[in-house]
Amino acid sequence: MEWKANWICPPQPMGDVCPVYEKRFSLPSPVQKAVLLITAMGTYEAVLNGERVSGYVLAPGFTSYLKRHQVQEYDITAMLGAENTLRVTVGRGWYRSPMPGWLTPEEKSEKQNTPAGLTAQVVLTLCDGSKRTLCTDTSWGVAESPIRFSEIYDGEVYDARVIPSQFVPAQLLEHPTDCLIPQEGEEIREQERMKPLRVFTTPKGETVVDFGQEIAGYVEITLDAKAGDLVELSHGEVLDKEGNFYNENYRAAKAKLTYICRDGRQTYKPRLTFYGFRFVRVDAFPGQVHPSAFTAIVVHSQMKRTGDFSCSNVLLNQLFSNVIWSQKGNFLDIPTDCPQRDERLGWTGDAQVFIKTASYNYDVQRFFRKWLKDLAADQWENGAVSHVNPAWGAEGAGSSVWGDAAVICPWQLYLTYADKEVLQSQYESMTRYLGFIAGSTKEPDLWIGGFHYGDWLGLDADDREHPQVITPEMLSLGDNAEFYKGASRDDLIASAFYAYSTQLVIKIGKILGRDTGEYEASYERIRRAFQERFPEYHTQTEYVMAAYFDLAKDCQKAADDLAEMIIRDGTKLRTGFVGTAYVLHTLSRYGHTDLAYSLLLRQEYPSWLYPVTKGATTIWEHWDGIKPDGSFWSSDMNSFNHYAYGAVADWLYGVVTGINTVEEAPGFEKVLIAPQPDSRLQWAQASIQTRKGLVRSAWRQTQDGIRYEITVPSPAQIVIDGQTHSVAPGEYIFYSENRG
């Protein structure tokens, strides 16, 4: 990409005020084509002749900016006239935000004081075929905009009385352009609009707007007002047990919207930030608060919906809806952990446990390819993978499970989309990661030592042998850090994932025609060492690791022992972040599907359906984010929109309705359909719109047995009652006398 433009910035610091840049230009004759190429050091809004140049919001998105800074290209031909005014407003965005909360004061100050840089070029193709390029330089003006403050975490302040004037020449800014790349990710766009479910007064006397659904996005307000009238809105996810507005769990993120009105009828929505919320507290508003004044706008990356699931259990249907909404709320240019508090980062562990579900629900191929390039770009020199990606202003790398995203995520894109190219482009990143493990472990052929998140948020934390060693990394996580990690041994989990990632690199290497002999020998050593070092398992998650990853000497016995432990524990989960993603798959793989259904359908805490009974509309970070008595688990790490536990949806697709890919023919080139019904459901159905066409699997309990309806777009194996049927593309009906 040829780049001629300079970076520019205001000649004097503007503090919190967002600058607006202006370029006026005339066209001596009609143009054949006009293209705007643009990016900024922060989120921007570009307006040409009073009209936004695109529906892309929060551009340029979130990348490892000093290595990969995306440039957007807009066709503006139809927007041009003889005289033209291009204005670009730049907010702090991710680039210049002083968040997340763990940054040092020095780091915060450095980000806050970074100039609001802009670089752009308008390329005009004249009718005679010649080109003319208008580049950002000192001929561009800059002034204060009506946006007096805008930042990803704290929100936005807009003064509608301010009319940009007194434009002064912009200043050239020394900043590299060799990191600029064309747009690679999906555009972030406004996707849905919803009106309030209700407006009510809390026991504290506060006015609250309830949209009925937790989302990521912002609120649009429409009202009649006088100049200087004030609107202030605070955002929250849930109400407390007394029914009052609550957002302590946002921690340092203010998540406020402040609008200072002009005279007359007016409509406003934030331009350069977003919020995660269901409830909005109206802290100030001129006149009566009426539902018609508010509209919630859902914002997320442009992804095509591909998957669906439904069944006879209404709570399970709500759970699946919660999975979908958590994906929408957290797939905003990067796969974030949560969209509301002072984090909103691309935690690698969350992404890898959820990517299979994500790739069935939506077409996320382009979305993840861009994110994985940032992961490789930010990979440490020793091969360690950062805990969050992009690692913009965040320290820390090298935890198992989180780092394994470097291998697991490309592999899943290959399985779902037959994306061999992503394997090729990420292969070096994968092998460097394995090299990091081999070079950092305290014992060869295992992963011993180092900092790991372990079975994060495991419910068996109280069973852990105390005292736990509290590392500086743990202390940075909050007051309850010692209870965040479950009782499963870090070394066991790390070694299990070491084996799994090595196994995947072997498969990937063979697909790419690489020599995998070194990794094959390493895998055999890892497996033997695992069995020698970990002959016994003490937690649900440890059993899951040993059986699911085929590491135990007797995997069937490990799975049987897991089942017995779950029953002894009251037929309930005690797993955390790691074990939960694989526990149902482990049970169903080794003949305990009935127990897996019991865990899935359990309504009491802890369970997937417990939050549903408490009114959840998205997936919670904690099984008991809201306890049975209505109190909260904590305020320092208690998100109510955290998709990781939503990975259970891939079990709904893959076991309940039985839709599976085949490694030897990925991308649904061949299909395996092996549903496992249960009598506690009367019917279930799922579909995935694949690159090969629609895959659908449905079953229904009848008086005579079970009726199966299956549609496959490619050759398939359909397994019913243990019998395999090889079929050509088409629609099929099967009957079984066995009840689920």
N, C-alpha and C positions, 0 to 999 in steps of 0.2 A: 504494500500500500504506500503510494507516494505521498509524503506529507510535507507541505510547503509552509504551513501556518506556524506562527509563534504561539507560545503560551502568553496570555495577558492576565493582569490582575488590577485591582484598584490601586491608584497611586498612594493612597493612605488607608490604613486599617479602618474598617467600618464596625469593628466590634461584632455584636450579634446580628446586625442588620445584613440581610442578604443583598448583595449587589445585583443590579440589572445592567447588562451590557446592551449597547445599541449600535447598529450599523445601518445607516441610510444609504441607499444606492439607487441609481436610475438605470433604466434599460434603454439604450439608444434605438434598439429595434427588437422585434419579437425574438424569443429564443426557442431553439428546438428542444432543449432539455435543460433543467436546472436541478442540481443536487446539492443538498446541505450535508456536509460531514462534520461531526461535532462531538465533543466530549468535554467533561469538566472534572475538577477536583471537588467533587460533591455532587449531589443530585441537582438536575437542572430542568427548567421548563423553557422551551424555545417557542416563540410566538412570532409569526410573520404576518404583517398587515392585520394584526388583531386576532389571528386565528392560530391555535396550536398546530405545530407542524406534524404532529403524530399523536396517536392514542397511547404511545409508549409512556408510562409514568415511571418515576424514580430512576430514569436513565442517569448514568450509564450502567447501573447495576453494581454488583459487588464482586470484585476480583482482587487478585494480588496486584494492586495497582502499579507498583514500581517495576513489575515484571510483565504484567498483562493488563493493559488498560483499554477497555473496549471503546471503539468509535462507532457511533450510529450514523447511518446513511438514510436520508429522507429525500424522496422525490418531491420537489416543491414547484415544479413547472406550472401547474394549474393555479398556484397561489400568487403568482407574480403579476404585477401591474407595471405601468410606466415608472411610477415612483414607489419605492418599497422601504419598509422599516422592519428590520429584524431585531427582536429583543430576546435576551436570554437571561433568566434569573437563576442564580446558583445558591443552593443551600449547603449546609454542612454535610448532609447525607451520612454515609458510612465513612467516607474518606477523612473528614475532619471532625468526626464525633469524638468527644472525650470519653465515651464509653468503650468497652464494658467496664463494669465497676471495679475490676481488680487492677486497672492501670495505676501506675504511680502518679503522684502529683506532677512530676516532671514530664511524664509521658502525656498526661492530660493537657498540660499547658502547651506542649509542642504541637499537639493536634489542633487545639483551639486557635493557635496562632498561625497555622498554615494558611497561606493566601487562598482565596476563592478563585483558583485558576480556571481559565477557559481557553480552549483552542478549537478553532473551527475554520472551515473553508467552504465557500460557495463556488461550485464549479458550474459555469454557464457554457453551454454548447450553443453557439449562435447558428443561425440558419445557413450560413455559408460554410459550416463545419468547423470553424475556428473556435477556440476555447478561451475563456477569460476566468480567472480565479480571484476571488475576493477572500483574503486571509485575515485572520485576527492579527491586529497590529495596533499601533498607537492612533490610527485613524478611527478606531472604535471608541465610543464614549462609554462612560460608566457613571451610575448614580445610585442613590439609595432607592430600594424598591418598597412597596407596601408590606412586604414580608419582613417584619422586624426581627424575627428569630425563626429558625427552622432547623431541626435536628432530629435524627431518626428516633431517639429514645425519649426525648423530653417533649416533643411536639412542635407546634407552630403558633406564632403570634402574627396576626395580619391586621393592618390598619387601613381600612378601605378609604379613609380620608386622604391618604398619601397619594399624590400623583407624581411619578418620577419626573424630575426636572434637574436643571443645573448639571447636565452631563459634562464630565471632564474627560480629557483623553486618558485612555487606559495606559497602563505601564507594562512594558515587556517583562516577562517572568522567566528567569533561568530555570528550566525544568526539562527533563529528557522527553524526547518524542519517539525514541527507538523502542519504547515499551508499548506503543500504540498498536492495537490489533483491530481488525474488523469485528463487528458484533458476532459473537459465537453462541451465546445463550438465547433462550426464548425471551421474547419481549415481556415485560411486566405490564399488565393491562387491567383496567377496570372490567370485571367479569359479570357481576350481578348487582342488582339494587333491591333493597328490601325496606319496607316500612316498619315502624315500631309495632311490636305485639301489644304494648301497653305503655302508658305513662302513669306513674303512681307516686305517692308520698310515703316515704319510709317512716318507721317509728321515731327516727330522729328529726323528722320534719323536712327531710331533703327531697327534692324532686328528681326522680330517676326515670330514664327512658330505657325500656327493655326491648331489644330487637328479637329476642327469642332464640337466637342462634349466635354462638361465638364465632367471630370472623377475624380475619386480618384485612385492614383497609382503613376507611375513615368515614366520618359523618358529613353529609352535605346539609346545610341549613338554609332555609328560605324564610324571610321575614320582612315585615315593614318596620322601619326604625328611623330614629333621628341620628344625625351625626354625633358621634361620641358615645352612643349607647353601646353597652358591653355584652358580649356573649362569652361565657366561659364554660367549658365542658371538661370533665374528668372521666377517664375511661377505666372500666373494671371488668373482670371476668365473672364474678360470682357475688352473691349476697352473703352476709354473715348469718349466724343462726337466729338472730333477732329480725332478719330481713332488711338490714341496713346495707348501704353501699360499702364495698370493700375493695381495696387495691393495695394493701400493704405488701402483697407478694410481688408487686412490681419493683420492689426494692428502691434503687436510686432513680429509676426511670420515672419522670414526672407524668408523661403521657397526657399532656394538657393541650387543649385547643382554646386559643383566645382570639376573638374576632371583635374589632372595634368598627362600629357601623358608620356608614355614610347616610345621607338622607334618602328616604324612599324605599321602594321594593328592591330587594337584593338577594342574591344567592351566592353562597361561598362554600368551598370545600378545600381542604389542605392541598397544597401543590407539590410539596417536596418531602413529605414524610408519610408514615403510616402508623397504625395502632393495632393492637390485638385486644378485642373487647366483645362483650355482649351487652353490658350495661353502660350507660352514660349518665353521670350525675350532672345536673344542670346547676352550676354554681352561680351563674348570672345570666339573665335573659330579660330583654325589655318586654314587658307585658305578660300576657298569659302564655304558659307553655302548652302548646297543642301538638298532638302527634304529627299533624300534617307538615309541621315545620322541619321534620327530621327524616333523612333518608340515609341508611347505611349502604356504603358502596364496598363491595367485596373486591379485593385486589390480589392477584397472584400471577405467576408466570403463565404464559399462553400455552396450555397443554390440552391436547385432545383427550376427552374422556373415552376410555376403552373398555373398562370392566364394570361389572355389576353383580350383586348378590342379593338374594332375598329368600325368605323361608317363612314357615308358619309361626315362628316365634317373634312376637313384636319387639321384645327387648333385644333380641339378636339383630333384628333389622335396624334398630336404633344404634346398636353398637357399630354396625357396618357404616351407617350414616356418619357416625362420629369419626370413624377412620377416614372417610372421604373428606370431611370438613377439616380434620387436622392436617391432612395432606395439602389441601388448598391453602390453609392458613400458614403453613410452614414451607411451602414451595414458592417462595418469593425470591426468584433469581438464584438462591442457594437453598439447600435443604437445611433449614434452621431447626434448632431445638425447640424454640417457642417464639411467638411473634409479639410478646407484650412487655417483658421485663428488661432489665439492663443487660441483656445477653444477645438473643436473636442471632446466634452464630451458627456456622456450619459444622456442628459437632460430628466428627467422622464416625463415631460409634453409632449414633442414632441413624445416620444414613445407611450404614451397611446392614443393620438388622432389618431395616424397613424397605430396602430397595426392591426386593422381589414383589412385595405387596404394591409398592409404588408403580412398578412397571406393568402390573396387571390393571391397576385402576386407571392409569393415564399413560399416554405416550410420553415417556420421560427420557428418550434416547438423547436428544439434543441437550436437554437440561443437564443431564449427568455428564455428558462428554465435556462440556465446558467446565463443570465443577472439578472433574478429575484432572484436567489440564492445570488448574490452579493447585490442586493437591500435589502434583508432580513438581510444579514450579516452586512451591514452598517447602518441599521435602528437604530435610536438613542434609548437610554435607555427608554425615555418617549414614544416611539412609533412613533415619527416623522420620515418622510421619507426624505432623502436628496434630494436636488434639482437636483443633478447629481449623476449618478450611473455608475461605482463605484465612491464612494466619496473620491477618492485618492487625497489628498491635497486640497480639495474643502470644504469650509464651507457653512453652511446654510441649513436649512430644514424646513419643516412645511407648505409650501404653498399649498393651495387647488389646484386642477386640477393636479399639478405636483405630489404631494403625492398620489393622487388617482390611480396612476399607479400600486400601490401595490395591488389593487383590480381589476381594469379594465383589466390589461394585462393578469393575469391568467384566468379571465373569458373568454376573447376572445380566448385564446388557447383551452379552453374547448369547446367553440362553434365550432371552425374550425376543431379541431382535436379529439374531444371527450376525451381530456386529463384530466381525473379525478385525476391522480397522481399529476399534478401541483397544482390542487386545494388543495389537501391534504397537500402537502409540504409547500404551501404558506399561509395556513389558519391562522396560528398563526400570521404571519406578517400582514395579513389583519385586524384581530381583535385588534392587538396592535395599528394599525393606527387609527381605530375608537376610541379606548381608549384615544389616544393622543388628538383627536379632542374634545372629551367630557371633557377632563381634562384641556384644554387650552382655551376654549371659554369663553367669558365674560358673555354670557347668555346661560342658559341651553336650549337644544333642537334646537339650531341653532349654526352656527359657526361665532361668532362675534369677531372681533379683530385679532391681529396677522399680520404678514407680508404675503402678497399674491402678485403674479404677475398679478392677475386680468385678464381682457381681453387684454392680452399682444399684443401690436402693434395695438390696436383698432384704426380704422380710425376716430372715433368720439372723439378723445382725446381733441380736442378744445372745445367740448361741456361740458367738465368736470367742475364742480364748482371749482373755484380757490380761494385761493392757495391750491395746493395739498401738503400734508405732505410728504416731501422728507426724507425718512429714510436713515440710513447708507447703507443699502442694495441697495437702489436706486442710491445713489451717486456713488457706486462702478461700476455702469453699464455704465457710460459715460456722455458726455456733454449734450446729449438729453434725459436724464433719465426721466424728467418730461413729456415728450411726448410719452414715450413708452407704457404707460397704457391707455386704452380707458376709456370712461366715465361711463361704467357699474360699479355698486357698488361691491366692493370686498366682502362685507358681503353677498350680494345676491348670487353671484357666489359660494362662499365658502359653504353657506348653501345648495344650490342646489346640489352640488357634495357630500356634507355630506349625503343628502337624498339618492342620487343615489348609493353611495358606500354601505350604510347601506342596501339598497334594494338588491344589489348584494350579500352581505354577507349572507343575509337571504336565497337567492336561493342556494348559494354555501353550506351553512350549512345544508340545507335539503338534498342536493345531497349526502353529506358526512354522513348523519345520525346524525347530531349534534342537540342539543337543541337550537333553534333560538328564543325562546319566548322573551327573553330580547331584541333582536334586532327588532323583530316585533313590540313590544310595543314602542320602541324608534323611529322606522320609523313613526308610526302614530303620535307621538308627534312632530317629526320634520316637518312633512307635515302640521299639524295644525298650528304650530308656524310660518312656512314659509308664509302661507296664511295670518296670522294675521299681521306679520311684514312687508310683501311685497305685499300689495294688488294691487299696481300699478307698471307699468314697464315703463322705460324712454328711453331705448335704444333697438336696434335690438337684441343685445345679451341677455338682460334681458328678453325680450319676448321669445327668444329661450329657455333659461334655464327653464322658468316657464312652457312652453308648452311641450317641448321635454321630460323633466323629470317628467311630469304629476304632477306638483305641484300647478298649478293655480286652483282656484275654478272652472273656466270654461276654460278648455284648448283650446277648439275650438275657443272661443272668443279671447283668447290670440294669437292664431295662425292667426286669421282673422285680428286682430289689427297689428300683425307683418307684414302681407302682405300689409296692408294699409300704414304702416310706410315706408316700402321698396319702394313702389310706390311713396310716397311723397318725398322720398329722391332721386328720379330720377331713380328708378328701378336699384339701385346699392347697393352693400354691404357697410356697415359702421362697420362691425364686425372686431374683431381681432382674436387672436390665439384661443380663447375659442369658440366664437360664430360661427366662420366660419366652424368648424368641424361638426356642427349640423344643420346649418340653412336650407340647402336644404332638409334634412330629415324631419325637422319640417314642412316645407311648403308642401311637398308631402304627409306626413302622414295626414294632415288636409285639403286636397282638393285643394291645390294651386300648383299642379305640373307644370302648365303652367308658373307660375311666377318663379318657381325654374329653369325651362329650360331657361327662359329669363336671369336669373343671370348667369347660366352656360355658355350661348352662347354669353354673352356680350363681346365685344372686346375692348371697351374703358376702361381707368383706372377709377375706380378700378375693376378688374375682374380677373378670372383665365386665360383668353385668352389674356389679355393685355401683359403680359411678352412674350407670344408666338409671338405676333406681333412685339416685339422688338428683336426677335431672340433668346430667351431663349431656352436652351437645357436641363435645369434642373429647379426645382421649386425654386422660390425666397423666401427669408425671408420676404421681404416687397413687397406689391402690386406695389409700385412705386420705387423699387430699382434703376431703371433707369427711370427718369421722361420723360414725353412726349418731353421735349426740349433737352433730352440727358444728362442732369446733373444727379447727384447721390443724393439719399435720404440723405445719410450721409456716412462718412467713418468709423465710430466707431462701427456700428452694421448693416452691410449691406451685408449679405451673398447672393450669387447667387446659392447656392446649399443647400437648407434647406427644408426637405421634408414635414413639418407639413401641409401646405396648400394642399399638395397632397392627404390628406385624402378624398378629393372630389371623388377620384376614387372608394371608396366603395359605393358612390351613383350611379356611372356609372354601377357597378356590380349589386347593389341591387334594383335600381329603373328603370334606363333606360332599362336594360335587365332583371331585376327582379330576380336575383339569390340570394336566402336567405337560411340560415340555420334555423333549427327549434329547439328551446330551449329544448323541450321534447325529442328530438332525435338528439343530437349534432353530429358533425363530418360528416354531410351530410348522416347520417343514414336514415333520411327523408329529402326531399327537398321541398322548397316552391319557385315556379317560378311565379312571378307576374309582368311582364313587363308593363311599362307605356310609350308608344311611344309618340312622338311629331311630328307634321307635318313639323317642321323645319329640321328634319333629315329624309333622305330617307330610311336609313337602319342603323341597329346597331347590333352588335353581341359580345358576351363575352363567355369565357369558363374558367372553373377552374378544374384542375386535382386534385380531392379530394382523400382521402384514400379509398373511395368506388368506385372511377372511375370518368370518365369524366362527368361533368355537362356543358351543353352548351345551351345557349338561344340566338336566333337570330330572328329579325323581319325585314320586308321590306314593304315599301309602294308600293302598286300596283294600277292600275286603278280601281279595284273592292274593294279595302280595304287594309287590312294588312294581310300578310302571316307570321305566326310564325313557326319556326322550333326549337324544344326543344328535348334535349337528357338528360335523367336522369339515374343514375346508381342504384337508390334505389327508394322505393315508394315515390311518390311526389304528391303534390297538385299544379295544374296549374290554375292560375286565369287569365282569358281572359274576358274583358268587364264585370267584376264583377261576372262572373260565374266561380264556382270552379269545376275542374275536378280532381278526384282522379285517379291516374294512377299507373301502375306497372313500373318497370324499362324498358326502351326502348327509341325509337325515335318516335316523334310525330309531326304532322303538324296540325295547326289550322288556320282558316280563320276568319277574322272579317270584317264586312262591315263598321265599324266605322273607320274614319281616325284619326290618333294621333293628 
